[in-house]
């Protein structure tokens, strides 16, 4: 059976549709992670409230009371909770079996942050597995629909999915970034608490600072998921292209005013599958790689988003920089 002859732009459009599909599938997980951070913030603010109710007066904090050794029963119960959640090896070394009352409060806040990060890691793992699975089989579907022939491919198994999930990007995998952000947030909140105790600032101001830090981390978590999703989509695309024997791919940037300078420069770059400009090129990158079948498949037209009307239109096939000179 003779395959249908589709243009390279046909395949690029299918890949961009795939990116949009995966973005939509990821939205519920973004909301779930946001809820996890909101809950951790609520629990942290409860600890802050108890701190002020117990140790704060018009004269400021009772520093001597905060330096007292915390009751053994309170420390034991906290440690038991930490062990039951599997965080015993993660607890910062400064928190031993003897803790001051302030250290106990800091450790309780750390535990809320650790629970938050652990839940985020779980949610992201599920979301990224869905991305990999969707990308892999959606590519198979597009290729079979576009050519009229079902390509020969290997079934995606757990080993392959885990290999993709554990692939490092800029020296870290997605879990590494979650743990790094966890430790950074814990350090920042500890600093806010130390400043509050030292200066005697009001509960209102301390709570405001805590909410601000959680707000920033919630945004960073959302950005991390979106950026890693783009990466896993590209890695799954690479996997299926290698499986079915596609040798080259082309870098596809969206033709609109939001596209970054880096992506504009790479648009239209043709390279061997697995090589060339890395995707994502930056946080919230919307680019993708599409199969490249050769000059004979180059089209006359390419889709763009009109910068004035926002509607999709078709223009002569050109790179992003050529398009920019004419339309921006």
Residue pairs with C-beta under 8 A, 6 or more apart in sequence:
1 148
1 149
3 147
3 148
3 149
4 146
4 147
4 148
5 297
6 146
6 147
6 297
7 297
7 298
7 299
8 250
8 290
8 291
8 292
8 293
8 297
8 298
8 299
9 299
9 301
9 302
9 303
9 317
10 146
10 299
11 142
11 146
11 290
11 291
11 292
11 293
12 250
12 252
12 290
12 302
13 303
14 142
14 146
14 290
15 142
15 237
15 252
15 288
15 289
15 290
16 252
16 254
16 288
18 134
18 135
18 138
18 139
18 142
18 233
18 288
19 230
19 233
19 286
19 288
21 134
21 138
22 131
22 134
22 135
22 229
22 233
23 226
23 229
25 130
25 131
25 134
26 127
26 130
26 131
26 225
26 226
26 229
29 123
29 124
29 126
29 127
29 225
30 222
30 225
30 226
32 123
33 119
33 120
33 123
33 124
33 218
33 221
33 222
33 225
34 218
34 221
34 222
36 116
36 119
36 120
36 123
37 116
37 120
37 214
37 217
37 218
37 221
38 214
38 218
39 116
40 112
40 113
40 115
40 116
40 214
41 210
41 211
41 214
43 112
44 109
44 112
44 113
44 189
44 210
44 214
45 207
45 210
45 211
47 105
47 108
47 109
47 112
48 193
48 203
48 206
48 207
48 210
49 203
49 207
50 105
51 105
51 193
52 203
52 206
55 61
55 62
55 65
55 66
55 101
56 62
56 200
56 203
59 200
60 199
60 200
61 196
61 197
61 200
63 197
65 101
66 100
66 101
66 102
66 197
67 100
67 101
67 102
68 100
68 101
69 98
69 99
69 100
69 101
70 99
70 100
70 101
70 103
70 104
74 104
75 97
75 98
75 99
75 104
78 104
78 107
78 108
78 111
79 88
79 97
81 111
82 88
82 91
82 111
85 111
85 114
85 115
85 118
86 118
87 111
87 114
87 118
90 114
91 107
91 110
92 110
92 186
94 103
95 103
95 106
95 107
95 110
99 107
102 193
102 197
105 193
106 190
106 193
109 186
109 189
109 190
109 193
110 186
110 190
113 182
113 185
113 186
113 189
114 182
114 186
116 182
117 178
117 179
117 181
117 182
120 178
120 221
121 175
121 178
124 174
124 178
124 224
124 225
124 228
125 165
127 225
127 229
128 165
128 174
128 228
128 229
128 232
129 161
129 165
131 229
131 232
131 233
131 236
132 156
132 161
132 164
132 165
132 232
132 233
132 235
132 236
133 156
133 161
133 236
135 232
135 233
135 236
135 237
135 240
136 156
136 236
136 237
136 239
136 240
137 156
139 236
139 237
139 240
139 241
140 150
140 151
140 153
140 240
140 244
143 151
143 244
143 291
144 150
144 151
151 244
152 244
153 240
153 243
153 244
154 160
154 243
156 239
160 239
164 232
164 235
164 236
164 239
165 173
165 174
165 232
166 173
167 173
167 235
168 176
169 228
169 231
169 278
172 180
174 224
174 228
177 224
177 228
178 221
178 224
181 217
181 220
181 221
181 224
185 213
185 214
185 217
188 213
189 210
189 213
192 206
192 209
192 210
192 213
193 206
195 201
196 205
196 206
223 283
223 284
226 283
226 284
227 280
227 283
227 284
227 285
230 279
230 280
230 285
230 286
230 287
230 288
231 279
231 280
233 288
234 279
234 280
234 288
234 289
237 249
237 288
237 289
238 249
238 273
238 274
238 289
241 249
241 273
241 291
242 273
242 274
246 273
246 291
247 272
247 273
248 270
248 271
248 272
248 273
248 291
248 292
248 293
249 270
249 271
249 272
249 273
249 276
249 289
249 290
249 291
249 292
250 268
250 269
250 270
250 289
250 290
250 291
250 292
251 266
251 267
251 268
251 269
251 270
251 271
251 276
251 277
251 279
251 287
251 289
252 267
252 287
252 288
252 289
252 290
253 259
253 263
253 264
253 266
253 267
253 286
253 287
253 320
254 286
254 287
254 305
255 302
255 303
255 304
255 305
255 315
255 320
255 323
256 304
256 305
256 307
257 307
257 328
258 286
259 267
259 286
259 320
260 281
260 282
260 285
262 281
262 282
263 281
263 282
263 285
263 286
263 287
263 320
264 320
264 321
264 324
265 320
265 321
266 276
266 277
266 281
266 287
267 287
267 319
267 320
267 321
268 319
268 320
269 276
269 277
270 276
270 292
271 277
273 289
276 289
279 285
279 287
279 288
279 289
280 287
281 287
298 317
299 317
300 316
300 317
301 314
301 315
301 316
301 317
302 314
302 315
302 316
302 317
302 318
303 312
303 313
303 314
303 315
304 312
304 313
304 314
304 315
304 323
304 327
305 311
305 312
305 313
306 312
306 313
306 327
307 327
307 328
315 323
315 326
315 327
318 326
